[in-house]
Amino acid sequence: MTIREELEQREKGYLSPYACLSQGVSRLHEEEPCPYRTEFQRDRDRILHCHSFRRLKRKTQVFLSPTGDHYRTRLTHTLEVSQIARTISRALFLNEDLTEAIALGHDLGHSPFGHSGESILNSICPHGYRHYEQSVRVTDIIEKQGRGLNLTNAVRNGILCHTNKTADTREGNVVRLADRIAYMNHDIEDAIRAGILCNEDLPADITEQLGDTKTKRITTLVAAVVSHGAENIGMPPEIQTLHDKLHAFMYENVYYNPIAKLEENKAKQLIEKLYHHFISHSNDLPELYQDIARQEDIHRAVCDYISGMSDGYAVDLYTELFIPKSWEK
């Protein structure tokens, strides 16, 4: 018996009947199993080592290209989601490896400049653009120079459904809740650091019942998911109501706040200018995206290219293409 087979047997012995077992799962393209790692462990490692994962460190979470060391980026957000999701899965005896793989991969296709970048790409690309769909496209088609990561279908489905759909597995639904728990609470902390909020601005019933610190709120929400059980991933109604009220508060006071949005129009103009440049100058695209243009179409290729850029790379490329340089002899 290989180490992988021993691990698969252990899963059968201790995981919940609602858990997704790693034995026998399918991939986009079938391949020989690893002797040491389960299929979900393999997916986790492939995501962790891919280029798109590393670029998340220079992609915006809420505040565009923040200079402070302690503001969240798309990478630190991803790690926080992974931690929360793993805690919930472990407590519910779900498959922690599957949960971790979905969490680490859920934002691989996110655009530069956060949701403002997503909005402009969605408006100008005739195919539309939604980061959760792009994350699956990254893993299926774009990574490894067009070969893709060949992830299991359970991980692919969890990534696709992490924003607003019910996943096929309990683990995928855990990640969907963990994503929101993470971003609401760390965005509060970043907004306080930025001077947009102070702790006293939070609704009194939120701080009284969920907690008056990030740690307390996350603990309360995680405990609510765990107490709700593995059969139907969710929260008790009274906690869900408070969760939804906090979510609405954040949209009104942070995500649509003029200070947080201060540079958004510039970011949109930058993305739009880059997009139209590459539509007209397809030979300027890297070879991978020229291949995509030939196999699909130029709009799909340009959207793929721009959505994969980090904030800094997009700014540097814009500067190179459109900002005059000083003359040097």
C-alpha positions as CSV (number, residue, x, y, z in Angstrom):
1,M,0.0,0.0,0.0
2,T,1.4,3.4,-1.0
3,I,1.4,6.4,1.4
4,R,-1.4,7.9,-0.7
5,E,-3.5,4.8,-0.3
6,E,-2.9,4.8,3.5
7,L,-4.1,8.5,3.6
8,E,-7.1,7.6,1.6
9,Q,-8.0,4.8,4.0
10,R,-7.6,7.2,6.9
11,E,-10.0,9.6,5.3
12,K,-12.6,6.9,5.2
13,G,-12.1,6.2,8.8
14,Y,-12.4,9.6,10.4
15,L,-14.1,12.1,8.0
16,S,-17.7,12.9,8.2
17,P,-20.1,11.1,5.8
18,Y,-20.7,14.6,4.3
19,A,-17.0,15.0,3.4
20,C,-15.7,14.6,-0.1
21,L,-13.2,11.8,-0.1
22,S,-10.1,12.1,-2.3
23,Q,-10.1,8.5,-3.6
24,G,-11.7,8.1,-7.0
25,V,-12.2,11.8,-7.8
26,S,-11.9,12.9,-11.4
27,R,-9.7,15.4,-13.1
28,L,-10.1,17.5,-16.2
29,H,-7.7,15.1,-17.8
30,E,-6.9,11.8,-16.1
31,E,-3.4,11.1,-15.0
32,E,-1.4,8.7,-12.9
33,P,-1.9,9.2,-9.1
34,C,1.0,10.3,-6.9
35,P,2.3,7.7,-4.5
36,Y,2.7,10.1,-1.6
37,R,-0.1,12.7,-1.9
38,T,-3.9,12.5,-2.2
39,E,-5.5,14.1,-5.3
40,F,-6.5,17.2,-3.3
41,Q,-3.1,17.6,-1.8
42,R,-1.7,17.5,-5.3
43,D,-4.1,20.2,-6.4
44,R,-3.1,22.4,-3.4
45,D,0.6,22.1,-4.2
46,R,0.0,22.9,-7.9
47,I,-1.9,26.0,-7.0
48,L,0.7,27.1,-4.4
49,H,3.6,26.8,-6.9
50,C,1.9,28.4,-9.9
51,H,2.7,31.9,-11.3
52,S,-0.8,33.3,-10.8
53,F,-0.6,32.5,-7.1
54,R,2.6,34.5,-6.7
55,R,1.2,37.5,-8.5
56,L,-1.5,37.8,-5.9
57,K,1.0,39.6,-3.6
58,R,0.8,42.6,-5.9
59,K,-2.9,42.7,-6.6
60,T,-5.3,45.0,-4.8
61,Q,-7.7,43.8,-2.2
62,V,-9.6,47.1,-1.4
63,F,-7.1,49.9,-1.3
64,L,-5.4,50.3,-4.6
65,S,-1.6,49.5,-4.5
66,P,-1.3,50.4,-0.8
67,T,2.2,51.4,0.3
68,G,1.8,50.4,4.0
69,D,3.1,47.0,4.9
70,H,0.1,45.9,6.8
71,Y,-2.7,46.5,4.3
72,R,-4.1,43.3,2.8
73,T,-3.3,42.3,-0.7
74,R,-5.1,39.6,-2.7
75,L,-2.4,37.1,-1.5
76,T,-2.8,37.8,2.2
77,H,-6.6,37.7,1.8
78,T,-6.3,34.3,0.2
79,L,-4.1,33.0,3.1
80,E,-6.7,34.3,5.6
81,V,-9.5,32.7,3.8
82,S,-7.6,29.4,3.8
83,Q,-7.0,29.5,7.5
84,I,-10.6,30.2,8.3
85,A,-11.9,27.6,5.9
86,R,-9.5,25.0,7.2
87,T,-10.6,25.7,10.8
88,I,-14.2,25.2,9.9
89,S,-13.6,22.0,7.8
90,R,-11.5,20.5,10.5
91,A,-14.1,21.1,13.1
92,L,-16.8,19.6,10.9
93,F,-14.6,16.6,9.9
94,L,-14.7,17.6,6.3
95,N,-11.8,17.2,3.9
96,E,-9.3,19.8,4.9
97,D,-7.1,19.2,1.9
98,L,-9.9,19.9,-0.5
99,T,-10.9,23.0,1.4
100,E,-7.4,24.3,1.4
101,A,-7.0,23.8,-2.4
102,I,-10.2,25.6,-3.2
103,A,-9.3,28.5,-0.8
104,L,-5.8,28.9,-2.2
105,G,-7.1,28.9,-5.8
106,H,-10.3,30.9,-5.4
107,D,-8.9,34.3,-6.5
108,L,-6.2,33.2,-9.0
109,G,-8.1,34.9,-11.9
110,H,-8.7,38.2,-10.1
111,S,-7.9,41.3,-12.1
112,P,-5.5,44.1,-11.1
113,F,-7.0,46.9,-9.1
114,G,-9.5,44.7,-7.4
115,H,-13.2,44.8,-8.2
116,S,-12.8,48.1,-10.1
117,G,-10.6,46.2,-12.5
118,E,-13.2,43.4,-12.7
119,S,-15.9,45.9,-13.4
120,I,-14.2,47.6,-16.3
121,L,-13.1,44.3,-17.9
122,N,-16.7,43.1,-17.6
123,S,-18.0,46.2,-19.4
124,I,-15.5,46.3,-22.3
125,C,-14.9,42.6,-23.1
126,P,-17.8,41.2,-25.2
127,H,-17.4,37.8,-23.3
128,G,-17.8,39.5,-20.0
129,Y,-15.5,39.0,-17.1
130,R,-16.1,37.5,-13.7
131,H,-13.1,36.7,-11.5
132,Y,-14.5,33.4,-10.3
133,E,-14.9,32.1,-13.8
134,Q,-11.5,33.5,-14.8
135,S,-9.9,31.7,-11.8
136,V,-11.1,28.4,-13.3
137,R,-9.9,29.5,-16.8
138,V,-6.5,30.2,-15.3
139,T,-6.2,26.7,-13.8
140,D,-7.6,25.0,-16.9
141,I,-6.0,26.9,-19.8
142,I,-3.6,29.7,-18.9
143,E,-1.2,28.4,-16.3
144,K,1.9,26.5,-17.3
145,Q,2.1,28.2,-20.7
146,G,-1.3,27.0,-21.8
147,R,-1.1,23.5,-20.4
148,G,-3.1,24.3,-17.3
149,L,-2.9,22.8,-13.8
150,N,-5.3,19.9,-14.6
151,L,-7.1,20.2,-11.2
152,T,-9.7,17.8,-9.9
153,N,-13.3,18.7,-10.7
154,A,-14.2,19.1,-7.0
155,V,-11.6,21.9,-6.7
156,R,-12.6,23.5,-10.0
157,N,-16.2,23.5,-8.9
158,G,-15.4,25.0,-5.5
159,I,-13.4,27.8,-7.1
160,L,-16.2,28.6,-9.6
161,C,-18.9,28.7,-6.9
162,H,-17.0,30.6,-4.2
163,T,-18.8,33.9,-4.7
164,N,-22.5,33.4,-5.1
165,K,-23.3,29.8,-6.0
166,T,-23.9,26.6,-4.1
167,A,-20.9,24.3,-4.6
168,D,-21.2,20.5,-5.2
169,T,-19.2,19.8,-2.0
170,R,-19.6,20.9,1.6
171,E,-15.9,22.0,1.4
172,G,-16.7,24.4,-1.5
173,N,-19.5,25.9,0.5
174,V,-17.2,26.3,3.5
175,V,-14.8,28.3,1.4
176,R,-17.7,30.6,0.1
177,L,-18.6,31.5,3.7
178,A,-14.9,31.8,4.8
179,D,-14.2,34.2,2.0
180,R,-16.9,36.6,3.2
181,I,-16.0,36.2,6.9
182,A,-12.4,37.0,6.0
183,Y,-12.8,39.9,3.8
184,M,-15.5,41.7,5.8
185,N,-13.4,41.6,9.0
186,H,-9.9,42.3,7.5
187,D,-11.4,45.1,5.4
188,I,-12.7,46.7,8.6
189,E,-9.2,46.6,10.0
190,D,-7.7,48.1,6.9
191,A,-10.4,50.8,6.7
192,I,-9.7,51.7,10.4
193,R,-6.0,51.9,9.5
194,A,-6.8,54.1,6.5
195,G,-8.9,56.5,8.6
196,I,-12.1,55.7,6.8
197,L,-13.7,54.0,9.8
198,C,-13.3,53.9,13.5
199,N,-14.4,51.0,15.6
200,E,-17.2,53.1,17.1
201,D,-18.8,53.5,13.6
202,L,-19.8,49.8,13.5
203,P,-23.4,49.2,14.4
204,A,-23.9,48.6,18.1
205,D,-25.8,45.3,17.7
206,I,-22.9,44.0,15.5
207,T,-20.2,44.7,18.1
208,E,-22.4,43.6,21.0
209,Q,-23.4,40.2,19.5
210,L,-20.6,39.4,17.0
211,G,-17.8,41.1,18.9
212,D,-16.0,44.4,19.1
213,T,-12.7,43.2,17.6
214,K,-11.7,41.4,14.4
215,T,-10.7,38.3,16.4
216,K,-14.0,38.1,18.3
217,R,-16.1,38.6,15.2
218,I,-14.3,35.9,13.3
219,T,-14.5,33.5,16.2
220,T,-18.3,34.1,16.6
221,L,-18.9,33.6,12.9
222,V,-16.8,30.5,12.6
223,A,-18.5,29.0,15.7
224,A,-21.8,29.8,14.1
225,V,-20.9,27.8,10.9
226,V,-19.6,24.9,13.0
227,S,-22.7,24.8,15.2
228,H,-24.9,24.8,12.1
229,G,-23.4,21.5,11.2
230,A,-22.0,19.8,8.1
231,E,-25.3,18.6,6.5
232,N,-26.2,22.1,5.4
233,I,-23.3,24.6,5.5
234,G,-24.5,27.9,6.8
235,M,-25.3,29.9,10.0
236,P,-28.1,30.0,12.4
237,P,-30.7,32.7,11.3
238,E,-29.9,35.2,14.0
239,I,-26.2,35.2,13.2
240,Q,-26.9,35.2,9.5
241,T,-29.0,38.4,9.9
242,L,-26.1,40.1,11.8
243,H,-23.6,38.9,9.2
244,D,-25.8,40.3,6.4
245,K,-26.1,43.6,8.2
246,L,-22.4,43.9,8.6
247,H,-21.9,43.1,4.9
248,A,-24.4,45.9,3.9
249,F,-22.6,48.3,6.2
250,M,-19.2,47.6,4.6
251,Y,-20.6,48.2,1.1
252,E,-22.1,51.5,2.2
253,N,-19.3,52.8,4.3
254,V,-16.1,51.3,2.8
255,Y,-16.4,49.6,-0.6
256,Y,-18.3,52.6,-2.0
257,N,-16.5,55.2,0.1
258,P,-15.1,58.0,-2.0
259,I,-11.7,57.8,-0.2
260,A,-11.3,54.1,-0.9
261,K,-12.4,54.8,-4.5
262,L,-10.1,57.8,-5.0
263,E,-7.9,56.3,-7.7
264,E,-10.5,54.0,-9.2
265,N,-11.3,56.1,-12.3
266,K,-7.6,56.3,-13.1
267,A,-7.3,52.5,-12.8
268,K,-10.3,52.1,-15.1
269,Q,-8.8,54.4,-17.7
270,L,-5.5,52.6,-17.5
271,I,-7.1,49.2,-18.1
272,E,-9.3,50.5,-20.8
273,K,-6.3,52.1,-22.6
274,L,-4.3,48.9,-22.4
275,Y,-7.2,46.8,-23.6
276,H,-7.8,48.9,-26.7
277,H,-4.1,49.0,-27.4
278,F,-3.7,45.2,-27.5
279,I,-6.9,44.8,-29.5
280,S,-5.3,47.0,-32.2
281,H,-1.7,45.6,-31.7
282,S,-2.2,41.9,-31.2
283,N,1.5,41.2,-32.1
284,D,2.5,43.0,-28.9
285,L,0.8,40.2,-26.9
286,P,3.0,37.5,-25.4
287,E,3.1,34.3,-27.5
288,L,0.7,32.4,-25.2
289,Y,-2.0,35.1,-25.6
290,Q,-1.4,35.3,-29.4
291,D,-2.2,31.5,-29.4
292,I,-5.4,32.1,-27.5
293,A,-6.3,34.9,-30.0
294,R,-5.9,32.4,-32.8
295,Q,-7.7,29.6,-31.1
296,E,-10.6,31.7,-29.6
297,D,-10.6,35.4,-30.4
298,I,-8.6,38.6,-29.7
299,H,-11.0,39.9,-27.0
300,R,-10.6,36.7,-25.0
301,A,-6.8,36.8,-25.3
302,V,-6.5,40.5,-24.3
303,C,-8.9,40.0,-21.3
304,D,-6.8,36.9,-20.2
305,Y,-3.6,38.9,-20.5
306,I,-4.8,42.0,-18.7
307,S,-6.6,40.1,-15.9
308,G,-3.5,38.3,-15.1
309,M,-1.4,41.4,-14.5
310,S,-0.5,42.6,-11.1
311,D,-1.2,46.3,-10.2
312,G,2.4,47.3,-10.6
313,Y,3.0,45.4,-13.8
314,A,-0.1,47.1,-15.4
315,V,1.1,50.6,-14.3
316,D,4.6,49.9,-15.6
317,L,3.3,48.6,-18.9
318,Y,1.0,51.6,-19.3
319,T,4.0,53.9,-18.6
320,E,6.1,52.1,-21.1
321,L,3.5,52.3,-23.8
322,F,1.9,55.7,-23.3
323,I,4.2,58.0,-21.2
324,P,7.0,59.9,-23.0
325,K,10.5,59.0,-21.9
326,S,13.3,61.5,-21.4
327,W,15.8,61.6,-24.2
328,E,19.0,59.8,-23.6
329,K,22.0,59.8,-26.0
